[in-house]
């Protein structure tokens, strides 16, 4: 199969995302507690925090996998829960942290799902679709796996295929839940460089604070379902915040080459607050 080199062609311009006083309560337990977060068009915001902080739950409300108990998610001022699903999928793509089990599809078939919002029901892929699909596979270094069964891939390969599917969707706004999960160092950097290069609006949940500092315009730190800090990496990543939120002793210093704040855990030191 031949294809023209991929040129990213978003169907919409980068959108403005706005979470307004969003809460999610499940079985009486508040998983997200009155969170507000505004993301400007073309901005990349990193969502960080310890396990159970509410990051994934909040992101699920952005792409309508979970309805907020209260509050609203707006895309360019429009409530996503009032938008037709197809129109939302033309404007916002999501990369999920997990896959829905194993299914008998090839890698090409999985990425081709990203073209569904742009076609009539049951329509075949045309030449443009095929170019976009193969170009997305090439961007994520999985073109050689196009005919391979998706359910037989490694965790890292699956993750790159799912990012390629979101890329093939050609939206101006993306939500990514731990996109670097399972990826080796090279592909972690490639994936986040790609998000920056596309110029899309993006909210990215990340555990690696140094990656967040390197690739995000702003970082939003969550803990216990609440936002505890939002700002530039230099403003947010401080030893005091890391001690409070993560309960670790850490040093934060400006990288001598990039100027980006870098977090170093101090080994041999008891976690803050423990005896």
Phi, psi and omega per residue, in radians:
X1 nan 2.302 3.087
X2 -1.906 2.728 3.141
X3 -2.709 2.710 3.064
X4 -1.376 2.569 3.105
X5 -0.932 2.422 -3.030
X6 -1.245 2.283 2.925
X7 -1.988 2.124 -3.064
X8 -1.156 2.184 -3.075
X9 -2.231 1.421 3.132
X10 -1.105 2.490 3.126
X11 -1.334 -0.362 3.114
X12 -2.380 2.779 3.067
X13 -1.234 2.819 3.075
X14 -0.937 2.300 -3.050
X15 -1.647 2.895 3.009
X16 -1.725 2.111 3.111
X17 -1.761 2.414 -3.083
X18 -2.504 1.917 3.006
X19 -1.610 2.087 -3.057
X20 -1.944 1.826 3.033
X21 0.867 0.891 -3.044
X22 -1.472 2.270 3.014
X23 -2.234 2.527 3.039
X24 -2.289 2.102 3.130
X25 -2.066 2.178 3.134
X26 -2.164 2.153 -3.125
X27 0.914 0.699 3.112
X28 1.397 -0.023 -3.108
X29 -1.824 2.172 3.108
X30 -1.341 1.923 3.108
X31 -1.522 -0.575 3.020
X32 -2.268 2.271 -2.937
X33 -2.176 1.650 3.053
X34 0.934 1.019 -3.126
X35 -1.672 2.294 3.015
X36 -2.152 2.358 -3.119
X37 -2.684 2.186 3.097
X38 -1.933 2.308 3.136
X39 -2.145 2.093 -3.072
X40 -1.345 2.725 3.097
X41 -0.958 2.254 3.125
X42 1.419 -0.005 -3.129
X43 -1.511 2.516 3.040
X44 -1.920 2.039 -3.118
X45 -1.995 2.212 3.097
X46 -1.587 2.308 3.106
X47 -1.841 1.992 -3.056
X48 -2.201 2.981 3.138
X49 2.553 2.869 -3.121
X50 -1.205 2.967 3.069
X51 -0.973 2.401 3.126
X52 1.418 0.156 -3.105
X53 -1.281 -0.355 -3.126
X54 1.887 0.137 -3.079
X55 -1.065 -0.955 -3.098
X56 -1.128 -0.651 3.122
X57 -1.091 -0.773 3.106
X58 -1.081 -0.772 -3.123
X59 -1.096 -0.616 3.136
X60 -1.075 -0.492 3.103
X61 -1.276 -0.446 3.126
X62 -1.189 -0.718 -3.086
X63 -1.848 0.388 2.949
X64 1.148 0.498 2.996
X65 -1.492 -0.286 -3.105
X66 -2.593 2.149 -3.111
X67 -1.415 2.301 3.085
X68 -1.078 2.502 3.021
X69 -1.163 -0.629 3.038
X70 -2.658 2.827 -3.100
X71 1.588 3.114 -3.070
X72 -2.430 2.665 2.948
X73 -1.977 2.125 -3.123
X74 -1.962 2.430 2.983
X75 -2.079 1.971 -3.033
X76 0.908 0.734 3.063
X77 1.441 -0.013 -3.092
X78 -1.911 2.297 3.139
X79 -1.121 2.100 -3.078
X80 -1.100 -0.474 -3.119
X81 -1.356 -0.131 3.066
X82 -1.818 -0.065 -3.126
X83 -1.520 2.500 2.975
X84 -1.003 2.444 -3.060
X85 -0.991 -0.694 -3.108
X86 -1.151 -0.704 -3.129
X87 -1.187 -0.670 3.075
X88 -1.087 -0.730 -3.121
X89 -1.182 -0.374 3.047
X90 -1.357 -0.278 -3.055
X91 -1.982 -0.411 -3.076
X92 -2.399 2.246 3.092
X93 -1.986 2.598 -3.113
X94 -2.203 2.417 2.975
X95 -1.944 2.016 -3.037
X96 -1.549 2.777 -3.129
X97 -1.331 -0.486 -3.084
X98 -2.275 2.788 3.064
X99 -1.812 2.716 -3.079
X100 -1.495 1.101 3.081
X101 1.327 -2.968 -3.127
X102 -1.714 2.461 3.111
X103 -2.573 2.727 -2.995
X104 -1.550 1.322 3.065
X105 -2.295 2.610 3.037
X106 -1.385 2.898 3.071
X107 -1.010 -0.750 3.111
X108 -1.014 -0.773 -3.119
X109 -1.070 -0.705 -3.126
X110 -1.127 -0.808 -3.131
X111 -1.185 -0.586 3.119
X112 -1.076 -0.399 3.086
X113 -1.036 -0.476 3.128
X114 -1.130 -0.328 3.138
X115 -1.531 -0.185 -3.041
X116 -0.962 -0.746 -3.108
X117 -1.118 -0.259 -3.057
X118 -1.791 0.129 -3.058
X119 -2.260 2.822 2.988
X120 -1.261 2.759 3.138
X121 -0.991 2.319 3.070
X122 1.167 0.180 3.104
X123 -1.271 2.496 3.097
X124 -1.341 2.832 3.040
X125 -1.185 2.335 3.028
X126 -1.674 -3.029 -3.068
X127 -1.094 -0.708 3.116
X128 -1.115 -0.748 3.099
X129 -1.009 -0.819 -3.106
X130 -1.110 -0.670 3.097
X131 -1.098 -0.767 -3.122
X132 -1.155 -0.764 -3.126
X133 -1.086 -0.878 -3.118
X134 -1.198 -0.599 3.082
X135 -1.126 -0.688 3.104
X136 -1.142 -0.711 3.080
X137 -1.077 -0.707 3.125
X138 -1.136 -0.731 3.137
X139 -1.014 -0.627 -3.096
X140 -1.703 0.186 3.036
X141 1.103 0.637 3.108
X142 -2.250 0.306 -3.140
X143 -1.069 -0.590 -3.141
X144 -1.162 -0.271 -3.123
X145 -1.731 0.193 -3.011
X146 -0.929 -0.650 -3.089
X147 -1.655 -0.009 -3.085
X148 -1.340 2.588 3.049
X149 -1.147 2.231 -3.100
X150 -1.033 -0.682 -3.030
X151 -1.283 -0.077 3.101
X152 -1.785 0.060 -3.119
X153 -1.386 2.807 3.002
X154 -1.248 2.919 3.123
X155 -1.031 -0.728 3.137
X156 -1.179 -0.685 3.102
X157 -1.132 -0.753 3.094
X158 -1.025 -0.739 -3.107
X159 -1.092 -0.727 3.133
X160 -1.167 -0.612 3.093
X161 -1.142 -0.710 3.139
X162 -1.179 -0.606 3.038
X163 -1.159 -0.694 3.101
X164 -1.084 -0.664 3.109
X165 -1.072 -0.770 3.107
X166 -1.121 -0.662 3.116
X167 -1.106 -0.721 3.138
X168 -1.139 -0.310 3.130
X169 -1.254 -0.370 3.025
X170 0.992 0.827 3.101
X171 -1.709 2.871 3.093
X172 -1.599 -0.062 -3.082
X173 -2.404 2.398 -3.107
X174 -2.372 2.546 3.019
X175 -2.148 2.168 -3.037
X176 -2.225 2.104 -3.109
X177 -1.777 1.820 -3.106
X178 0.889 1.000 -3.104
X179 -1.157 -0.335 3.137
X180 -1.604 0.012 3.113
X181 -1.029 2.300 3.128
X182 1.340 -0.126 -3.066
X183 -1.509 2.559 3.041
X184 -1.319 3.045 -3.019
X185 -1.009 -0.783 -3.107
X186 -1.074 -0.802 -3.067
X187 -1.329 -0.430 2.980
X188 -1.056 -0.856 -3.132
X189 -1.133 -0.743 -3.138
X190 -1.051 -0.756 -3.092
X191 -1.119 -0.784 -3.105
X192 -1.307 -0.586 3.025
X193 -1.080 -0.663 3.135
X194 -1.086 -0.805 3.118
X195 -1.004 -0.769 3.139
X196 -1.138 -0.742 -3.062
X197 -1.174 -0.535 -3.101
X198 -1.197 -0.435 -3.132
X199 1.319 0.296 -3.124
X200 -1.412 2.841 2.886
X201 -1.325 2.322 -3.079
X202 -2.540 2.388 2.926
X203 -1.992 2.124 -2.984
X204 -2.194 2.029 3.040
X205 -1.392 2.202 -3.096
X206 -2.417 2.441 2.992
X207 -1.574 -0.537 -3.085
X208 -1.376 1.878 -3.066
X209 -1.195 -0.527 3.127
X210 -1.240 -0.622 3.025
X211 -1.148 -0.749 3.124
X212 -1.043 -0.745 -3.140
X213 -1.136 -0.583 -3.069
X214 -1.370 -0.537 -2.965
X215 -2.054 -0.159 -3.049
X216 -1.841 2.468 3.052
X217 -1.218 -0.717 3.101
X218 -2.387 2.761 3.072
X219 -2.140 2.323 3.048
X220 -1.966 2.056 -3.095
X221 -1.734 2.225 3.088
X222 -1.977 2.609 3.060
X223 -2.705 2.251 3.131
X224 1.073 0.535 3.118
X225 1.463 -0.034 -3.123
X226 -2.009 2.749 2.983
X227 -1.457 2.158 -3.138
X228 -1.861 -0.300 3.105
X229 -2.857 2.478 3.052
X230 -2.490 2.346 3.102
X231 2.893 -2.978 3.087
X232 -1.132 2.753 3.101
X233 -0.932 -0.715 -3.124
X234 -1.147 -0.568 -3.133
X235 -1.335 -0.669 -2.992
X236 -1.514 -0.737 -3.009
X237 -1.444 1.566 3.119
X238 -2.152 2.674 3.079
X239 -0.972 -0.630 -3.118
X240 -1.145 -0.757 3.131
X241 -1.176 -0.707 3.140
X242 -1.122 -0.626 3.087
X243 -1.183 -0.715 -3.099
X244 -1.228 -0.800 -2.996
X245 -1.530 -0.797 -3.058
X246 -1.713 -0.217 -3.128
X247 1.030 0.832 3.074
X248 -2.327 2.705 2.980
X249 -1.625 2.221 -3.072
X250 -2.546 2.672 3.006
X251 -1.845 2.502 3.087
X252 -2.175 2.159 -3.113
X253 -2.413 2.644 3.097
X254 -1.283 2.261 3.128
X255 -1.127 2.329 -3.042
X256 -1.158 -0.402 -3.116
X257 -1.703 -0.728 -3.047
X258 -1.731 -0.360 -3.065
X259 1.336 0.068 -3.110
X260 -1.477 2.428 3.073
X261 -1.065 2.381 3.124
X262 -2.196 2.319 -3.098
X263 -1.693 2.262 3.056
X264 -2.154 2.102 3.073
X265 -1.271 2.420 -3.121
X266 -1.589 1.894 -3.104
X267 -1.284 2.716 3.087
X268 1.327 0.186 -3.122
X269 -2.023 2.337 3.111
X270 -1.091 2.414 3.074
X271 -0.954 2.525 -3.105
X272 -1.038 2.340 3.052
X273 1.537 -0.078 -3.135
X274 -1.873 2.669 -3.133
X275 -1.930 nan nan
